[in-house]
């Protein structure tokens, strides 16, 4: 096989590996951001006097978004 073609294939494989790794990093960061947003939302709810029950028993507190609309 021509040396130039081999080099191009090697570069393509390297780029593919890099793209896969970047995709995995983005996935991990998205999960972490999601957890952070969830934590902030829970803290804001507690600050506004709408505690979220941790035990899952009893009546669930009414939940509203930042505009005050229930969800």
PDB file of N, H, CA, C and O in Angstrom:
ATOM      1  N   UNK A   1       0.838  -1.173   0.000  1.00  0.00           N
ATOM      2  CA  UNK A   1       0.000   0.000   0.000  1.00  0.00           C
ATOM      3  C   UNK A   1       0.884   1.237   0.000  1.00  0.00           C
ATOM      4  O   UNK A   1       1.966   1.240   0.587  1.00  0.00           O
ATOM      5  N   UNK A   2       0.429   2.254  -0.642  1.00  0.00           N
ATOM      6  H   UNK A   2      -0.451   2.252  -1.118  1.00  0.00           H
ATOM      7  CA  UNK A   2       1.185   3.490  -0.743  1.00  0.00           C
ATOM      8  C   UNK A   2       1.385   4.095   0.651  1.00  0.00           C
ATOM      9  O   UNK A   2       0.467   4.081   1.471  1.00  0.00           O
ATOM     10  N   UNK A   3       2.557   4.615   0.912  1.00  0.00           N
ATOM     11  H   UNK A   3       3.302   4.627   0.245  1.00  0.00           H
ATOM     12  CA  UNK A   3       2.897   5.180   2.214  1.00  0.00           C
ATOM     13  C   UNK A   3       1.984   6.342   2.586  1.00  0.00           C
ATOM     14  O   UNK A   3       1.631   6.505   3.754  1.00  0.00           O
ATOM     15  N   UNK A   4       1.601   7.146   1.605  1.00  0.00           N
ATOM     16  H   UNK A   4       1.888   7.013   0.657  1.00  0.00           H
ATOM     17  CA  UNK A   4       0.725   8.287   1.876  1.00  0.00           C
ATOM     18  C   UNK A   4      -0.656   7.815   2.335  1.00  0.00           C
ATOM     19  O   UNK A   4      -1.254   8.415   3.229  1.00  0.00           O
ATOM     20  N   UNK A   5      -1.152   6.760   1.734  1.00  0.00           N
ATOM     21  H   UNK A   5      -0.666   6.273   1.008  1.00  0.00           H
ATOM     22  CA  UNK A   5      -2.458   6.231   2.118  1.00  0.00           C
ATOM     23  C   UNK A   5      -2.404   5.679   3.538  1.00  0.00           C
ATOM     24  O   UNK A   5      -3.334   5.867   4.322  1.00  0.00           O
ATOM     25  N   UNK A   6      -1.313   5.002   3.860  1.00  0.00           N
ATOM     26  H   UNK A   6      -0.558   4.850   3.223  1.00  0.00           H
ATOM     27  CA  UNK A   6      -1.146   4.462   5.220  1.00  0.00           C
ATOM     28  C   UNK A   6      -1.114   5.596   6.231  1.00  0.00           C
ATOM     29  O   UNK A   6      -1.720   5.489   7.297  1.00  0.00           O
ATOM     30  N   UNK A   7      -0.423   6.670   5.917  1.00  0.00           N
ATOM     31  H   UNK A   7       0.070   6.757   5.052  1.00  0.00           H
ATOM     32  CA  UNK A   7      -0.358   7.821   6.834  1.00  0.00           C
ATOM     33  C   UNK A   7      -1.726   8.470   6.993  1.00  0.00           C
ATOM     34  O   UNK A   7      -2.100   8.863   8.098  1.00  0.00           O
ATOM     35  N   UNK A   8      -2.473   8.586   5.905  1.00  0.00           N
ATOM     36  H   UNK A   8      -2.169   8.267   5.008  1.00  0.00           H
ATOM     37  CA  UNK A   8      -3.817   9.152   5.985  1.00  0.00           C
ATOM     38  C   UNK A   8      -4.736   8.280   6.836  1.00  0.00           C
ATOM     39  O   UNK A   8      -5.519   8.793   7.635  1.00  0.00           O
ATOM     40  N   UNK A   9      -4.640   6.960   6.663  1.00  0.00           N
ATOM     41  H   UNK A   9      -4.004   6.543   6.013  1.00  0.00           H
ATOM     42  CA  UNK A   9      -5.451   6.053   7.473  1.00  0.00           C
ATOM     43  C   UNK A   9      -5.090   6.157   8.948  1.00  0.00           C
ATOM     44  O   UNK A   9      -5.969   6.141   9.810  1.00  0.00           O
ATOM     45  N   UNK A  10      -3.789   6.266   9.237  1.00  0.00           N
ATOM     46  H   UNK A  10      -3.075   6.280   8.536  1.00  0.00           H
ATOM     47  CA  UNK A  10      -3.343   6.405  10.627  1.00  0.00           C
ATOM     48  C   UNK A  10      -3.875   7.707  11.224  1.00  0.00           C
ATOM     49  O   UNK A  10      -4.305   7.730  12.377  1.00  0.00           O
ATOM     50  N   UNK A  11      -3.846   8.782  10.450  1.00  0.00           N
ATOM     51  H   UNK A  11      -3.496   8.764   9.513  1.00  0.00           H
ATOM     52  CA  UNK A  11      -4.382  10.062  10.928  1.00  0.00           C
ATOM     53  C   UNK A  11      -5.888   9.971  11.171  1.00  0.00           C
ATOM     54  O   UNK A  11      -6.392  10.489  12.168  1.00  0.00           O
ATOM     55  N   UNK A  12      -6.594   9.318  10.269  1.00  0.00           N
ATOM     56  H   UNK A  12      -6.184   8.897   9.459  1.00  0.00           H
ATOM     57  CA  UNK A  12      -8.042   9.158  10.420  1.00  0.00           C
ATOM     58  C   UNK A  12      -8.364   8.359  11.678  1.00  0.00           C
ATOM     59  O   UNK A  12      -9.295   8.705  12.405  1.00  0.00           O
ATOM     60  N   UNK A  13      -7.619   7.311  11.942  1.00  0.00           N
ATOM     61  H   UNK A  13      -6.863   7.030  11.351  1.00  0.00           H
ATOM     62  CA  UNK A  13      -7.835   6.511  13.151  1.00  0.00           C
ATOM     63  C   UNK A  13      -7.552   7.326  14.403  1.00  0.00           C
ATOM     64  O   UNK A  13      -8.278   7.227  15.392  1.00  0.00           O
ATOM     65  N   UNK A  14      -6.501   8.129  14.361  1.00  0.00           N
ATOM     66  H   UNK A  14      -5.910   8.209  13.558  1.00  0.00           H
ATOM     67  CA  UNK A  14      -6.158   8.979  15.506  1.00  0.00           C
ATOM     68  C   UNK A  14      -7.262   9.993  15.762  1.00  0.00           C
ATOM     69  O   UNK A  14      -7.648  10.217  16.910  1.00  0.00           O
ATOM     70  N   UNK A  15      -7.771  10.605  14.703  1.00  0.00           N
ATOM     71  H   UNK A  15      -7.458  10.423  13.771  1.00  0.00           H
ATOM     72  CA  UNK A  15      -8.855  11.573  14.853  1.00  0.00           C
ATOM     73  C   UNK A  15     -10.114  10.903  15.405  1.00  0.00           C
ATOM     74  O   UNK A  15     -10.800  11.468  16.256  1.00  0.00           O
ATOM     75  N   UNK A  16     -10.409   9.711  14.923  1.00  0.00           N
ATOM     76  H   UNK A  16      -9.851   9.252  14.231  1.00  0.00           H
ATOM     77  CA  UNK A  16     -11.586   8.992  15.414  1.00  0.00           C
ATOM     78  C   UNK A  16     -11.456   8.722  16.907  1.00  0.00           C
ATOM     79  O   UNK A  16     -12.408   8.926  17.660  1.00  0.00           O
ATOM     80  N   UNK A  17     -10.298   8.269  17.334  1.00  0.00           N
ATOM     81  H   UNK A  17      -9.525   8.103  16.723  1.00  0.00           H
ATOM     82  CA  UNK A  17     -10.065   7.992  18.747  1.00  0.00           C
ATOM     83  C   UNK A  17     -10.227   9.260  19.575  1.00  0.00           C
ATOM     84  O   UNK A  17     -10.831   9.234  20.647  1.00  0.00           O
ATOM     85  N   UNK A  18      -9.689  10.365  19.081  1.00  0.00           N
ATOM     86  H   UNK A  18      -9.199  10.387  18.210  1.00  0.00           H
ATOM     87  CA  UNK A  18      -9.791  11.640  19.786  1.00  0.00           C
ATOM     88  C   UNK A  18     -11.245  12.082  19.896  1.00  0.00           C
ATOM     89  O   UNK A  18     -11.673  12.558  20.948  1.00  0.00           O
ATOM     90  N   UNK A  19     -12.000  11.930  18.825  1.00  0.00           N
ATOM     91  H   UNK A  19     -11.653  11.544  17.970  1.00  0.00           H
ATOM     92  CA  UNK A  19     -13.415  12.324  18.836  1.00  0.00           C
ATOM     93  C   UNK A  19     -14.210  11.471  19.815  1.00  0.00           C
ATOM     94  O   UNK A  19     -15.071  11.991  20.525  1.00  0.00           O
ATOM     95  N   UNK A  20     -13.941  10.189  19.865  1.00  0.00           N
ATOM     96  H   UNK A  20     -13.242   9.766  19.289  1.00  0.00           H
ATOM     97  CA  UNK A  20     -14.631   9.302  20.810  1.00  0.00           C
ATOM     98  C   UNK A  20     -14.319   9.721  22.242  1.00  0.00           C
ATOM     99  O   UNK A  20     -15.220   9.783  23.078  1.00  0.00           O
ATOM    100  N   UNK A  21     -13.056  10.007  22.532  1.00  0.00           N
ATOM    101  H   UNK A  21     -12.324   9.956  21.853  1.00  0.00           H
ATOM    102  CA  UNK A  21     -12.670  10.434  23.881  1.00  0.00           C
ATOM    103  C   UNK A  21     -13.335  11.755  24.253  1.00  0.00           C
ATOM    104  O   UNK A  21     -13.793  11.924  25.383  1.00  0.00           O
ATOM    105  N   UNK A  22     -13.388  12.690  23.309  1.00  0.00           N
ATOM    106  H   UNK A  22     -13.016  12.553  22.391  1.00  0.00           H
ATOM    107  CA  UNK A  22     -14.043  13.969  23.575  1.00  0.00           C
ATOM    108  C   UNK A  22     -15.536  13.763  23.839  1.00  0.00           C
ATOM    109  O   UNK A  22     -16.103  14.415  24.716  1.00  0.00           O
ATOM    110  N   UNK A  23     -16.166  12.877  23.101  1.00  0.00           N
ATOM    111  H   UNK A  23     -15.705  12.348  22.388  1.00  0.00           H
ATOM    112  CA  UNK A  23     -17.573  12.573  23.323  1.00  0.00           C
ATOM    113  C   UNK A  23     -17.816  12.017  24.716  1.00  0.00           C
ATOM    114  O   UNK A  23     -18.806  12.360  25.362  1.00  0.00           O
ATOM    115  N   UNK A  24     -16.915  11.162  25.177  1.00  0.00           N
ATOM    116  H   UNK A  24     -16.111  10.884  24.652  1.00  0.00           H
ATOM    117  CA  UNK A  24     -17.042  10.603  26.519  1.00  0.00           C
ATOM    118  C   UNK A  24     -16.871  11.691  27.574  1.00  0.00           C
ATOM    119  O   UNK A  24     -17.581  11.694  28.579  1.00  0.00           O
ATOM    120  N   UNK A  25     -15.940  12.612  27.356  1.00  0.00           N
ATOM    121  H   UNK A  25     -15.363  12.610  26.540  1.00  0.00           H
ATOM    122  CA  UNK A  25     -15.743  13.721  28.287  1.00  0.00           C
ATOM    123  C   UNK A  25     -16.983  14.606  28.344  1.00  0.00           C
ATOM    124  O   UNK A  25     -17.403  15.021  29.424  1.00  0.00           O
ATOM    125  N   UNK A  26     -17.565  14.894  27.192  1.00  0.00           N
ATOM    126  H   UNK A  26     -17.224  14.557  26.315  1.00  0.00           H
ATOM    127  CA  UNK A  26     -18.769  15.721  27.144  1.00  0.00           C
ATOM    128  C   UNK A  26     -19.903  15.032  27.895  1.00  0.00           C
ATOM    129  O   UNK A  26     -20.653  15.688  28.617  1.00  0.00           O
ATOM    130  N   UNK A  27     -20.033  13.733  27.736  1.00  0.00           N
ATOM    131  H   UNK A  27     -19.423  13.201  27.149  1.00  0.00           H
ATOM    132  CA  UNK A  27     -21.075  12.979  28.439  1.00  0.00           C
ATOM    133  C   UNK A  27     -20.894  13.082  29.941  1.00  0.00           C
ATOM    134  O   UNK A  27     -21.853  13.334  30.670  1.00  0.00           O
ATOM    135  N   UNK A  28     -19.662  12.888  30.409  1.00  0.00           N
ATOM    136  H   UNK A  28     -18.883  12.683  29.816  1.00  0.00           H
ATOM    137  CA  UNK A  28     -19.394  12.991  31.853  1.00  0.00           C
ATOM    138  C   UNK A  28     -19.689  14.395  32.362  1.00  0.00           C
ATOM    139  O   UNK A  28     -20.284  14.553  33.429  1.00  0.00           O
ATOM    140  N   UNK A  29     -19.283  15.411  31.617  1.00  0.00           N
ATOM    141  H   UNK A  29     -18.800  15.282  30.751  1.00  0.00           H
ATOM    142  CA  UNK A  29     -19.533  16.786  32.046  1.00  0.00           C
ATOM    143  C   UNK A  29     -21.023  17.101  32.055  1.00  0.00           C
ATOM    144  O   UNK A  29     -21.496  17.807  32.946  1.00  0.00           O
ATOM    145  N   UNK A  30     -21.761  16.595  31.089  1.00  0.00           N
ATOM    146  H   UNK A  30     -21.377  16.022  30.366  1.00  0.00           H
ATOM    147  CA  UNK A  30     -23.204  16.823  31.049  1.00  0.00           C
ATOM    148  C   UNK A  30     -23.882  16.194  32.271  1.00  0.00           C
ATOM    149  O   UNK A  30     -24.789  16.787  32.855  1.00  0.00           O
ATOM    150  N   UNK A  31     -23.445  15.008  32.648  1.00  0.00           N
ATOM    151  H   UNK A  31     -22.709  14.526  32.173  1.00  0.00           H
ATOM    152  CA  UNK A  31     -23.997  14.355  33.834  1.00  0.00           C
ATOM    153  C   UNK A  31     -23.699  15.181  35.082  1.00  0.00           C
ATOM    154  O   UNK A  31     -24.570  15.362  35.932  1.00  0.00           O
ATOM    155  N   UNK A  32     -22.469  15.683  35.194  1.00  0.00           N
ATOM    156  H   UNK A  32     -21.761  15.536  34.503  1.00  0.00           H
ATOM    157  CA  UNK A  32     -22.088  16.487  36.349  1.00  0.00           C
ATOM    158  C   UNK A  32     -22.867  17.796  36.394  1.00  0.00           C
ATOM    159  O   UNK A  32     -23.279  18.238  37.467  1.00  0.00           O
ATOM    160  N   UNK A  33     -23.069  18.414  35.242  1.00  0.00           N
ATOM    161  H   UNK A  33     -22.734  18.055  34.371  1.00  0.00           H
ATOM    162  CA  UNK A  33     -23.845  19.655  35.186  1.00  0.00           C
ATOM    163  C   UNK A  33     -25.291  19.385  35.580  1.00  0.00           C
ATOM    164  O   UNK A  33     -25.904  20.181  36.292  1.00  0.00           O
ATOM    165  N   UNK A  34     -25.832  18.270  35.122  1.00  0.00           N
ATOM    166  H   UNK A  34     -25.335  17.623  34.544  1.00  0.00           H
ATOM    167  CA  UNK A  34     -27.191  17.903  35.494  1.00  0.00           C
ATOM    168  C   UNK A  34     -27.344  17.739  36.994  1.00  0.00           C
ATOM    169  O   UNK A  34     -28.319  18.209  37.579  1.00  0.00           O
ATOM    170  N   UNK A  35     -26.380  17.071  37.620  1.00  0.00           N
ATOM    171  H   UNK A  35     -25.587  16.689  37.145  1.00  0.00           H
ATOM    172  CA  UNK A  35     -26.420  16.906  39.074  1.00  0.00           C
ATOM    173  C   UNK A  35     -26.288  18.245  39.788  1.00  0.00           C
ATOM    174  O   UNK A  35     -26.946  18.480  40.801  1.00  0.00           O
ATOM    175  N   UNK A  36     -25.443  19.118  39.264  1.00  0.00           N
ATOM    176  H   UNK A  36     -24.908  18.928  38.440  1.00  0.00           H
ATOM    177  CA  UNK A  36     -25.272  20.440  39.860  1.00  0.00           C
ATOM    178  C   UNK A  36     -26.565  21.247  39.763  1.00  0.00           C
ATOM    179  O   UNK A  36     -26.978  21.880  40.735  1.00  0.00           O
ATOM    180  N   UNK A  37     -27.202  21.224  38.593  1.00  0.00           N
ATOM    181  H   UNK A  37     -26.867  20.710  37.804  1.00  0.00           H
ATOM    182  CA  UNK A  37     -28.457  21.956  38.412  1.00  0.00           C
ATOM    183  C   UNK A  37     -29.530  21.406  39.349  1.00  0.00           C
ATOM    184  O   UNK A  37     -30.288  22.169  39.947  1.00  0.00           O
ATOM    185  N   UNK A  38     -29.591  20.085  39.475  1.00  0.00           N
ATOM    186  H   UNK A  38     -28.975  19.465  38.989  1.00  0.00           H
ATOM    187  CA  UNK A  38     -30.564  19.473  40.379  1.00  0.00           C
ATOM    188  C   UNK A  38     -30.307  19.910  41.823  1.00  0.00           C
ATOM    189  O   UNK A  38     -31.247  20.211  42.558  1.00  0.00           O
ATOM    190  N   UNK A  39     -29.051  19.944  42.222  1.00  0.00           N
ATOM    191  H   UNK A  39     -28.287  19.700  41.624  1.00  0.00           H
ATOM    192  CA  UNK A  39     -28.703  20.359  43.585  1.00  0.00           C
ATOM    193  C   UNK A  39     -29.087  21.813  43.835  1.00  0.00           C
ATOM    194  O   UNK A  39     -29.631  22.147  44.887  1.00  0.00           O
ATOM    195  N   UNK A  40     -28.802  22.668  42.868  1.00  0.00           N
ATOM    196  H   UNK A  40     -28.360  22.396  42.013  1.00  0.00           H
ATOM    197  CA  UNK A  40     -29.150  24.085  43.012  1.00  0.00           C
ATOM    198  C   UNK A  40     -30.659  24.249  43.098  1.00  0.00           C
ATOM    199  O   UNK A  40     -31.150  25.035  43.907  1.00  0.00           O
ATOM    200  N   UNK A  41     -31.400  23.516  42.274  1.00  0.00           N
ATOM    201  H   UNK A  41     -31.001  22.877  41.616  1.00  0.00           H
ATOM    202  CA  UNK A  41     -32.859  23.601  42.313  1.00  0.00           C
ATOM    203  C   UNK A  41     -33.393  23.164  43.674  1.00  0.00           C
ATOM    204  O   UNK A  41     -34.311  23.785  44.210  1.00  0.00           O
ATOM    205  N   UNK A  42     -32.827  22.103  44.231  1.00  0.00           N
ATOM    206  H   UNK A  42     -32.082  21.598  43.795  1.00  0.00           H
ATOM    207  CA  UNK A  42     -33.257  21.647  45.556  1.00  0.00           C
ATOM    208  C   UNK A  42     -32.934  22.691  46.620  1.00  0.00           C
ATOM    209  O   UNK A  42     -33.748  22.955  47.505  1.00  0.00           O
ATOM    210  N   UNK A  43     -31.744  23.283  46.530  1.00  0.00           N
ATOM    211  H   UNK A  43     -31.083  23.068  45.811  1.00  0.00           H
ATOM    212  CA  UNK A  43     -31.365  24.315  47.497  1.00  0.00           C
ATOM    213  C   UNK A  43     -32.261  25.535  47.370  1.00  0.00           C
ATOM    214  O   UNK A  43     -32.667  26.106  48.382  1.00  0.00           O
ATOM    215  N   UNK A  44     -32.576  25.943  46.159  1.00  0.00           N
ATOM    216  H   UNK A  44     -32.246  25.479  45.336  1.00  0.00           H
ATOM    217  CA  UNK A  44     -33.476  27.082  45.970  1.00  0.00           C
ATOM    218  C   UNK A  44     -34.848  26.780  46.547  1.00  0.00           C
ATOM    219  O   UNK A  44     -35.471  27.650  47.157  1.00  0.00           O
ATOM    220  N   UNK A  45     -35.323  25.554  46.360  1.00  0.00           N
ATOM    221  H   UNK A  45     -34.816  24.848  45.865  1.00  0.00           H
ATOM    222  CA  UNK A  45     -36.606  25.163  46.930  1.00  0.00           C
ATOM    223  C   UNK A  45     -36.592  25.265  48.442  1.00  0.00           C
ATOM    224  O   UNK A  45     -37.562  25.721  49.047  1.00  0.00           O
ATOM    225  N   UNK A  46     -35.507  24.846  49.048  1.00  0.00           N
ATOM    226  H   UNK A  46     -34.719  24.475  48.557  1.00  0.00           H
ATOM    227  CA  UNK A  46     -35.399  24.935  50.507  1.00  0.00           C
ATOM    228  C   UNK A  46     -35.311  26.385  50.952  1.00  0.00           C
ATOM    229  O   UNK A  46     -35.897  26.754  51.970  1.00  0.00           O
ATOM    230  N   UNK A  47     -34.592  27.208  50.211  1.00  0.00           N
ATOM    231  H   UNK A  47     -34.115  26.908  49.384  1.00  0.00           H
ATOM    232  CA  UNK A  47     -34.478  28.623  50.548  1.00  0.00           C
ATOM    233  C   UNK A  47     -35.831  29.327  50.442  1.00  0.00           C
ATOM    234  O   UNK A  47     -36.109  30.256  51.200  1.00  0.00           O
ATOM    235  N   UNK A  48     -36.670  28.887  49.502  1.00  0.00           N
ATOM    236  H   UNK A  48     -36.444  28.132  48.886  1.00  0.00           H
ATOM    237  CA  UNK A  48     -37.984  29.492  49.313  1.00  0.00           C
ATOM    238  C   UNK A  48     -39.023  28.900  50.258  1.00  0.00           C
ATOM    239  O   UNK A  48     -40.196  29.271  50.214  1.00  0.00           O
ATOM    240  N   UNK A  49     -38.587  27.982  51.109  1.00  0.00           N
ATOM    241  H   UNK A  49     -37.634  27.681  51.144  1.00  0.00           H
ATOM    242  CA  UNK A  49     -39.499  27.387  52.073  1.00  0.00           C
ATOM    243  C   UNK A  49     -40.288  26.215  51.530  1.00  0.00           C
ATOM    244  O   UNK A  49     -41.344  25.883  52.068  1.00  0.00           O
ATOM    245  N   UNK A  50     -39.803  25.588  50.486  1.00  0.00           N
ATOM    246  H   UNK A  50     -38.945  25.858  50.049  1.00  0.00           H
ATOM    247  CA  UNK A  50     -40.466  24.419  49.917  1.00  0.00           C
ATOM    248  C   UNK A  50     -39.503  23.243  50.039  1.00  0.00           C
ATOM    249  O   UNK A  50     -38.901  22.828  49.048  1.00  0.00           O
ATOM    250  N   UNK A  51     -39.352  22.700  51.254  1.00  0.00           N
ATOM    251  H   UNK A  51     -39.840  23.037  52.060  1.00  0.00           H
ATOM    252  CA  UNK A  51     -38.406  21.596  51.417  1.00  0.00           C
ATOM    253  C   UNK A  51     -38.870  20.352  50.682  1.00  0.00           C
ATOM    254  O   UNK A  51     -40.067  20.081  50.586  1.00  0.00           O
ATOM    255  N   UNK A  52     -37.939  19.622  50.179  1.00  0.00           N
ATOM    256  H   UNK A  52     -36.967  19.843  50.256  1.00  0.00           H
ATOM    257  CA  UNK A  52     -38.235  18.373  49.483  1.00  0.00           C
ATOM    258  C   UNK A  52     -38.010  17.241  50.469  1.00  0.00           C
ATOM    259  O   UNK A  52     -36.904  17.089  50.989  1.00  0.00           O
ATOM    260  N   UNK A  53     -39.046  16.437  50.740  1.00  0.00           N
ATOM    261  H   UNK A  53     -39.944  16.560  50.318  1.00  0.00           H
ATOM    262  CA  UNK A  53     -38.880  15.345  51.710  1.00  0.00           C
ATOM    263  C   UNK A  53     -37.857  14.331  51.206  1.00  0.00           C
ATOM    264  O   UNK A  53     -37.894  13.898  50.054  1.00  0.00           O
ATOM    265  N   UNK A  54     -36.945  13.968  52.105  1.00  0.00           N
ATOM    266  H   UNK A  54     -36.916  14.319  53.041  1.00  0.00           H
ATOM    267  CA  UNK A  54     -35.883  13.049  51.714  1.00  0.00           C
ATOM    268  C   UNK A  54     -36.299  11.586  51.890  1.00  0.00           C
ATOM    269  O   UNK A  54     -35.754  10.698  51.235  1.00  0.00           O
ATOM    270  N   UNK A  55     -37.263  11.343  52.775  1.00  0.00           N
ATOM    271  H   UNK A  55     -37.706  12.065  53.307  1.00  0.00           H
ATOM    272  CA  UNK A  55     -37.630   9.955  53.051  1.00  0.00           C
ATOM    273  C   UNK A  55     -38.639   9.395  52.062  1.00  0.00           C
ATOM    274  O   UNK A  55     -38.819   8.179  51.994  1.00  0.00           O
ATOM    275  N   UNK A  56     -39.298  10.251  51.294  1.00  0.00           N
ATOM    276  H   UNK A  56     -39.151  11.239  51.349  1.00  0.00           H
ATOM    277  CA  UNK A  56     -40.253   9.790  50.302  1.00  0.00           C
ATOM    278  C   UNK A  56     -41.603   9.417  50.884  1.00  0.00           C
ATOM    279  O   UNK A  56     -42.467   8.913  50.167  1.00  0.00           O
ATOM    280  N   UNK A  57     -41.803   9.661  52.196  1.00  0.00           N
ATOM    281  H   UNK A  57     -41.101  10.070  52.779  1.00  0.00           H
ATOM    282  CA  UNK A  57     -43.073   9.344  52.844  1.00  0.00           C
ATOM    283  C   UNK A  57     -43.891  10.616  53.015  1.00  0.00           C
ATOM    284  O   UNK A  57     -43.357  11.724  52.977  1.00  0.00           O
ATOM    285  N   UNK A  58     -45.162  10.443  53.198  1.00  0.00           N
ATOM    286  H   UNK A  58     -45.596   9.543  53.228  1.00  0.00           H
ATOM    287  CA  UNK A  58     -46.034  11.582  53.435  1.00  0.00           C
ATOM    288  C   UNK A  58     -46.382  12.290  52.142  1.00  0.00           C
ATOM    289  O   UNK A  58     -46.063  11.831  51.045  1.00  0.00           O
ATOM    290  N   UNK A  59     -47.050  13.431  52.308  1.00  0.00           N
ATOM    291  H   UNK A  59     -47.309  13.804  53.199  1.00  0.00           H
ATOM    292  CA  UNK A  59     -47.452  14.200  51.140  1.00  0.00           C
ATOM    293  C   UNK A  59     -46.237  14.854  50.513  1.00  0.00           C
ATOM    294  O   UNK A  59     -45.377  15.415  51.191  1.00  0.00           O
ATOM    295  N   UNK A  60     -46.198  14.760  49.196  1.00  0.00           N
ATOM    296  H   UNK A  60     -46.897  14.304  48.645  1.00  0.00           H
ATOM    297  CA  UNK A  60     -45.086  15.389  48.481  1.00  0.00           C
ATOM    298  C   UNK A  60     -45.334  16.888  48.409  1.00  0.00           C
ATOM    299  O   UNK A  60     -46.452  17.319  48.129  1.00  0.00           O
ATOM    300  N   UNK A  61     -44.319  17.670  48.656  1.00  0.00           N
ATOM    301  H   UNK A  61     -43.410  17.320  48.884  1.00  0.00           H
ATOM    302  CA  UNK A  61     -44.446  19.115  48.608  1.00  0.00           C
ATOM    303  C   UNK A  61     -44.757  19.557  47.178  1.00  0.00           C
ATOM    304  O   UNK A  61     -44.267  18.973  46.211  1.00  0.00           O
ATOM    305  N   UNK A  62     -45.583  20.603  47.065  1.00  0.00           N
ATOM    306  H   UNK A  62     -45.981  21.078  47.850  1.00  0.00           H
ATOM    307  CA  UNK A  62     -45.885  21.147  45.736  1.00  0.00           C
ATOM    308  C   UNK A  62     -44.614  21.747  45.163  1.00  0.00           C
ATOM    309  O   UNK A  62     -43.897  22.480  45.844  1.00  0.00           O
ATOM    310  N   UNK A  63     -44.341  21.429  43.903  1.00  0.00           N
ATOM    311  H   UNK A  63     -44.923  20.834  43.350  1.00  0.00           H
ATOM    312  CA  UNK A  63     -43.120  21.919  43.285  1.00  0.00           C
ATOM    313  C   UNK A  63     -43.465  22.955  42.229  1.00  0.00           C
ATOM    314  O   UNK A  63     -44.409  22.791  41.457  1.00  0.00           O
ATOM    315  N   UNK A  64     -42.690  24.012  42.212  1.00  0.00           N
ATOM    316  H   UNK A  64     -41.922  24.145  42.840  1.00  0.00           H
ATOM    317  CA  UNK A  64     -42.870  25.044  41.197  1.00  0.00           C
ATOM    318  C   UNK A  64     -41.537  25.346  40.571  1.00  0.00           C
ATOM    319  O   UNK A  64     -40.490  25.168  41.194  1.00  0.00           O
ATOM    320  N   UNK A  65     -41.575  25.816  39.304  1.00  0.00           N
ATOM    321  H   UNK A  65     -42.425  25.960  38.799  1.00  0.00           H
ATOM    322  CA  UNK A  65     -40.351  26.219  38.669  1.00  0.00           C
ATOM    323  C   UNK A  65     -40.001  27.640  39.100  1.00  0.00           C
ATOM    324  O   UNK A  65     -40.696  28.203  39.947  1.00  0.00           O
ATOM    325  N   UNK A  66     -38.967  28.224  38.556  1.00  0.00           N
ATOM    326  H   UNK A  66     -38.404  27.766  37.868  1.00  0.00           H
ATOM    327  CA  UNK A  66     -38.521  29.548  38.992  1.00  0.00           C
ATOM    328  C   UNK A  66     -39.530  30.640  38.657  1.00  0.00           C
ATOM    329  O   UNK A  66     -39.464  31.729  39.228  1.00  0.00           O
ATOM    330  N   UNK A  67     -40.463  30.373  37.741  1.00  0.00           N
ATOM    331  H   UNK A  67     -40.517  29.488  37.278  1.00  0.00           H
ATOM    332  CA  UNK A  67     -41.509  31.327  37.422  1.00  0.00           C
ATOM    333  C   UNK A  67     -42.741  31.140  38.315  1.00  0.00           C
ATOM    334  O   UNK A  67     -43.718  31.878  38.186  1.00  0.00           O
ATOM    335  N   UNK A  68     -42.698  30.168  39.206  1.00  0.00           N
ATOM    336  H   UNK A  68     -41.904  29.569  39.311  1.00  0.00           H
ATOM    337  CA  UNK A  68     -43.812  29.916  40.104  1.00  0.00           C
ATOM    338  C   UNK A  68     -44.867  28.992  39.542  1.00  0.00           C
ATOM    339  O   UNK A  68     -45.916  28.803  40.158  1.00  0.00           O
ATOM    340  N   UNK A  69     -44.607  28.410  38.376  1.00  0.00           N
ATOM    341  H   UNK A  69     -43.755  28.564  37.875  1.00  0.00           H
ATOM    342  CA  UNK A  69     -45.570  27.510  37.747  1.00  0.00           C
ATOM    343  C   UNK A  69     -45.371  26.095  38.287  1.00  0.00           C
ATOM    344  O   UNK A  69     -44.243  25.602  38.322  1.00  0.00           O
ATOM    345  N   UNK A  70     -46.454  25.436  38.708  1.00  0.00           N
ATOM    346  H   UNK A  70     -47.369  25.837  38.680  1.00  0.00           H
ATOM    347  CA  UNK A  70     -46.305  24.069  39.241  1.00  0.00           C
ATOM    348  C   UNK A  70     -45.905  23.080  38.153  1.00  0.00           C
ATOM    349  O   UNK A  70     -46.219  23.255  36.975  1.00  0.00           O
ATOM    350  N   UNK A  71     -45.212  22.054  38.577  1.00  0.00           N
ATOM    351  H   UNK A  71     -44.956  21.912  39.534  1.00  0.00           H
ATOM    352  CA  UNK A  71     -44.858  20.961  37.669  1.00  0.00           C
ATOM    353  C   UNK A  71     -44.919  19.647  38.380  1.00  0.00           C
ATOM    354  O   UNK A  71     -44.654  18.606  37.778  1.00  0.00           O
TER     355      UNK A  71
END
